Amino acid sequence: MTRPISHLDVPAPKLVDDLRALVARQRAQRLAAGVAAEARHLMDDDAPWSRLACDHPEHCSCDADYPGWTPGAIA
């Protein structure tokens, strides 16, 4: 089916509004994807990160360095 050219002819302000709406949707989608990626990262297994400190004691400390100490405990 062939459409007449008049179906494609839209006022410039309408075209500008449509393009702005498209850009806004794309930005929202990118933001949502970033938020979702961060949420997935926060739910990652923390064990590899925790092992990093013990695997590199020259740069970090680990629980074994402070026997009997409970973080946040009031003595």
C-alpha angles and dihedrals in degrees: 000000000000118000123210118251089245088074089063096044108098130162114266094241089056090050091049091050091049092050092048090051090050092051091048091052091049092050091049091050092050091048091049091049090051093049090049092050091051091049090052089050092051089054093050119120107272094204096092090050091048092050090053091073094051093043090055108035091162088070104029146022129233138195092275089064091064109041114190095011119123114199111240094011119138113226 
